Amino acid sequence: MKAAIVGSGFMGRVHLEALRRLGSVEAVPVRGRDETAFRAALADPTIKAVHICTPNCSHFALAKTAMEAGKHVLCEKPLTTSAGEAEELVALARAKNIRNCTCHNLRYYPMVQHIRRMREDGDLGEILVVQGTYSQDWLLYDTDWNWRIDPRESGPSRVMADIGSHWCDMAEHITGRRISALCADLQTFHRTRKRPKGEVETFAGKNLAPEDYDEMPIQTEDFGSVIFHMGERTRGAYTASQVSAGCKNGLSIEVYGSKMSAAWNQERPDELWIGNRNTNNQVIVKDPALLKDRAKSYADLPGGHSEGYDDTFKQVFRRFYGSIENPAETAEYPQFEDGLRQLHILEAELESHKLRGWVNLY
Ligand SMILES: NC(=O)c1ccc[n+]([C@@H]2O[C@H](COP(=O)([O-])OP(=O)(O)OC[C@H]3O[C@@H](n4cnc5c(N)ncnc54)[C@H](O)[C@@H]3O)[C@@H](O)[C@H]2O)c1
């Protein structure tokens, strides 16, 4: 099977490598912004699926065009820049019976799956509190720039759309509960930033000189904090930040249950902290032989052999392509519906910040 990858930056390269490691799918990079190469890929009947790895604002049109051409679509998050667009994609995928995935890959760390299965087995008891952060530092200085800062490319939100969406997806996936109401406060520390005169790839802005910049007004947020309800009793809070010095890709999530707690940090992905009230706490280390049975398939290497960020993509892609090969198979990966869900949460966060109050979700 062949797959086209649109966008050849950070994510385009990660997808290309993960597909190669998967082994069963031949990846065909579609280079440049010129539509000709994209149209040629859509016209090629040997290409069954399209990966969309471009800035957020282009996802909707690319995904729609690819599905209209009959291709299965795996789109990077956020699925689109508005819930209305995402609803259209969900409906189109359903009408055309097309396999669709929103790349919330971070769910697929083995230890995250282990917590999810602990919760399903009742090990944690009733989930009382969910808290954490997704903190990075690569946009700390006013000289740091990326297309994500520009709402014409990123959409109306930056940090909450870019990394807050991953945190909320993980929180709902682990707990099996939905955020039912939230109150958000967003902050833009740099009201202006110095934009490089040329294009700068993700995480690559540290090498520029002062004369390489233009001064630009900024609307998108650098930081956000959210308190939320998950139904009647469960409570939670999280922050998302791209200005936290020292945090590189610091997603941490803590789940406090009535029996025990579990805490995981993306920067130490093979470890899981288990908190007990009456016995010693534990740090358990990823070992497929010791994972919950229904988490085992998310780990490919034996204990002591680390599995990290790039492996999560392989896990998503394996399940996505498995479902294309076997049309009867249930989709065991985040779909466009999940991307739409995150856009509803995101729009609630933006509305809450604007109103300075609580917003209900379904
Ligand atoms: N799942 C994850 O963990 C994760 C991590 C990073 C980024 N992302 C998502 O991946 C997407 C891409 O982000 P990135 O960090 O790779 O950005 P990037 O800037 O590194 O790369 C984007 C690439 O897309 C190209 N491009 C722009 N418009 C295009 C178009 N219309 N057609 C074809 N190519 C086009 C650019 O030239 C560039 O090569 C974003 O939606 C982002 O949110 C997801």
The ligand as a MOL file (V3000), in Angstrom:
LIG
                    3D

  0  0  0     0  0            999 V3000
M  V30 BEGIN CTAB
M  V30 COUNTS 44 48 0 0 0
M  V30 BEGIN ATOM
M  V30 1 N 1.1150 15.0060 16.7840 0
M  V30 2 C 2.1150 15.7160 17.2390 0
M  V30 3 O 2.7500 15.3450 18.2200 0
M  V30 4 C 2.5100 16.9900 16.5190 0
M  V30 5 C 3.7520 17.6090 16.7870 0
M  V30 6 C 4.1050 18.7460 16.0580 0
M  V30 7 C 3.2230 19.2660 15.1200 0
M  V30 8 N 2.0200 18.6710 14.9120 0 CHG=1
M  V30 9 C 1.0790 19.2130 13.8970 0
M  V30 10 O 1.6250 18.9590 12.6010 0
M  V30 11 C 1.3070 20.0120 11.7040 0
M  V30 12 C 2.5990 20.5380 11.0650 0
M  V30 13 O 3.4300 21.0690 12.0980 0
M  V30 14 P 5.0300 21.0540 11.9770 0
M  V30 15 O 5.5040 21.2630 13.3520 0
M  V30 16 O 5.4800 19.8600 11.2040 0 CHG=-1
M  V30 17 O 5.2770 22.3630 11.1120 0
M  V30 18 P 6.5690 22.7020 10.2210 0
M  V30 19 O 6.5610 24.1720 10.0390 0
M  V30 20 O 7.7810 22.0520 10.7790 0
M  V30 21 O 6.2380 21.9970 8.8180 0
M  V30 22 C 5.1290 22.3750 8.0150 0
M  V30 23 C 5.4700 22.0630 6.5700 0
M  V30 24 O 4.2900 22.2290 5.7620 0
M  V30 25 C 4.6840 22.9300 4.5590 0
M  V30 26 N 3.4510 23.5510 4.0480 0
M  V30 27 C 2.8270 24.6620 4.4780 0
M  V30 28 N 1.6690 24.8390 3.8030 0
M  V30 29 C 1.5740 23.8110 2.9330 0
M  V30 30 C 0.6120 23.4280 1.9430 0
M  V30 31 N -0.5030 24.1420 1.7470 0
M  V30 32 N 0.8570 22.3030 1.1970 0
M  V30 33 C 1.9840 21.5750 1.3920 0
M  V30 34 N 2.9280 21.8800 2.3180 0
M  V30 35 C 2.7130 22.9880 3.0770 0
M  V30 36 C 5.7650 23.8870 5.0200 0
M  V30 37 O 6.5510 24.3020 3.9220 0
M  V30 38 C 6.5410 22.9810 5.9860 0
M  V30 39 O 7.4790 22.1690 5.2980 0
M  V30 40 C 0.5610 21.0610 12.5410 0
M  V30 41 O -0.8180 20.9270 12.3340 0
M  V30 42 C 0.9160 20.7270 13.9780 0
M  V30 43 O -0.0870 21.0730 14.8950 0
M  V30 44 C 1.6570 17.5530 15.5880 0
M  V30 END ATOM
M  V30 BEGIN BOND
M  V30 1 1 1 2
M  V30 2 2 2 3
M  V30 3 1 2 4
M  V30 4 1 4 5
M  V30 5 2 4 44
M  V30 6 2 5 6
M  V30 7 1 6 7
M  V30 8 2 7 8
M  V30 9 1 8 9
M  V30 10 1 8 44
M  V30 11 1 9 10
M  V30 12 1 9 42
M  V30 13 1 10 11
M  V30 14 1 11 12
M  V30 15 1 11 40
M  V30 16 1 12 13
M  V30 17 1 13 14
M  V30 18 2 14 15
M  V30 19 1 14 16
M  V30 20 1 14 17
M  V30 21 1 17 18
M  V30 22 2 18 19
M  V30 23 1 18 20
M  V30 24 1 18 21
M  V30 25 1 21 22
M  V30 26 1 22 23
M  V30 27 1 23 24
M  V30 28 1 23 38
M  V30 29 1 24 25
M  V30 30 1 25 26
M  V30 31 1 25 36
M  V30 32 1 26 27
M  V30 33 1 26 35
M  V30 34 2 27 28
M  V30 35 1 28 29
M  V30 36 1 29 30
M  V30 37 2 29 35
M  V30 38 1 30 31
M  V30 39 2 30 32
M  V30 40 1 32 33
M  V30 41 2 33 34
M  V30 42 1 34 35
M  V30 43 1 36 37
M  V30 44 1 36 38
M  V30 45 1 38 39
M  V30 46 1 40 41
M  V30 47 1 40 42
M  V30 48 1 42 43
M  V30 END BOND
M  V30 END CTAB
M  END
